[in-house]
Amino acid sequence: MREQIEEIPVGQFRHLVSERALNGETMLLNMGPQHPSTHGVLRLLLELDGETVINCIPDIGYLHTGVEKNMEAKTYQKAEVMTDRLDYMNPIGNNLAYVMAVEKLVDLDVPPRAQALRVILTELQRISSHLVLIGTWGLDLGAMSMFLYCFRERELLLNIFELVSGQRMMTTYFRPGGVWRDAPVEFEAAVRDFIKIFPRRIDEYERLLTKNPLFVDRMVDIGYLSKEAALSYGVTGPNLRASGVNWDLRKARPYMGYEQYDFDVPVATEGDTYARYIVRIEEFRQSLRIIEQALDKLPMGPVHSDNRKFVPPPRAEIGVSMEALIHHFKLWTEGFRAPDASVYSAVESPRGELGVLMAGDGSGKPRRVHMRTPSFDNISAISEMVKGHLVADLVAILASIDIVLGDIDR
Amino acid sequence: MDKNLEPVVKDLQSKFGATCEEFRGEAQCLVKAENVVPALTFLRDDCGFELLSSQSAIDYYPQTSPRFHVVYQLTSISKNLSVQLRVPVADGQTIPTATGVYKLCMWRERELMDMFGINFDGHPDPRRILMPEGTEGHPLRRDFPLGYEEPQFTFNFDEIQLPKPHPKE
């Protein structure tokens, strides 16, 4: 006997579906949470007329881990470890957003070498994040080889992260006031190797995908998002730039010395899935430009601030200086105190504006840390994009938004 | 504060009775709950703040009046400015929804209702968003317990070990 598929009661979604669903003319279908093309545990409730999507109701929260709540119980240094786990495709960028908020809250300086190292690593991470996206995007649309090529190059990047921080993914390499320790001598050569190899690889991806009719036909004029809708929903990052808004926080509000580097902000005006792909491919090249310039200019000097109230002293000093020992002890037991005020600081992550609202309460632990994660707001616009498209197109649209469920659910 | 932001802040003060503070170069303007929708509409239509970057809340427990601040972080792309609106809310007080001004509030307000129990009047879809349906309480309130397990030492070993579930013989 065939098992009956359990029907979804339409009652609780009465206000979200069309009249026809209530009459039983259209069908409610569950997509996810376990579905390979939702890139994680995302549940989409689709109202379908045949194969056409009439309404899409996303259901999130399956990966909710209470990171924001947990941060309130930890000191500023210890809470940083959890930011890696939010957007697990962009751990270094999350660290950057977090430490920048802490630095702004306590007014802490960052030396130029640390800033340059942060820029290089964040841009490498941006490339790595886009590689995963382009690879899985190809996989979703039936281009299996793309996935293998992209993960081949990502491995080179993960090796660089391992070289500097000892970890491939959850690095926590950036610390308030600088970075954990100076990059090893092999670092520059490893990055230069990557810069030398990668432009040819981008051309290779483009030969495989950009003009591939199978790929193009499934993306052009699919999932249109207008400029006004994108702004209203708070869609940021490459998705916003693909809708024709030239807004990049690295350019508009430079942080970490981005103003020293010469790069362009790729913008497309079509607003469809293909435009989002083109913008990201171009971002590969711009990130490489930034990395190359930053590496050429990489200054020598200290990699963390010498403000001992916030940055622990070097190990060698602890044995000979009483003051250093006290600072070390205070920092790793109580942590540093932040004023009873709040700041908002935002960086451009591969997915958009990653903002941190951080409120201190005068003690060593934050009162509130809110991560404005870009995927959360980007995915909320999906109902706008999928209306009238086929279920198969939904897969392409979902891939183009570049969601990470850890980023959405926090 | 940015020079171009000063007229915006002056308008907020004169039209909506906002009290503005500055911290680390950020303008933070407190407005009353009944003024928030007109203020957001004014900022979007007349001052060019097209993008609401973020909507969030801070819990000032044990302070009760106001207990929460709902924070609207606005960004102007055309003028490259940002301003923060804050709405003090007491526990149990409702504030009008801003979903008509920025669609971003559709999900962010659901998140605030879910995590803080702040009620938004007139929200079109007031379901929980992150926590499962039927959850008791609001996890991001400061008085919601975090959950904790006592470390096991020799002096309290049995006390913790015995209540733990054990496999049956």
Interface residues (C-beta under 8 A of the other chain):
Chain A: Q12 H15 L16 I60 G61 H64 G66 E68 K69 N70 E72 A73 K104 L105 D107 A229 L231 S232 Y233 G234 T236 V245 W247 A252 R253 A341 S342 V343 Y344 A346 E353 G355 L357 A359 R367 R368 H370 R372 F376 D377 S380 A381 D409 R410
Chain B: F23 R24 E26 Q28 E50 L51 L52 S53 S54 S56 A57 I58 D59 Y60 V71 Q73 I77 N80 S82 Q84 Y102 K103 L104 M106 W107 R108 P124 D125 R127 R128 I129 L130 M131 P132 P139 L140 R142 F144 L146
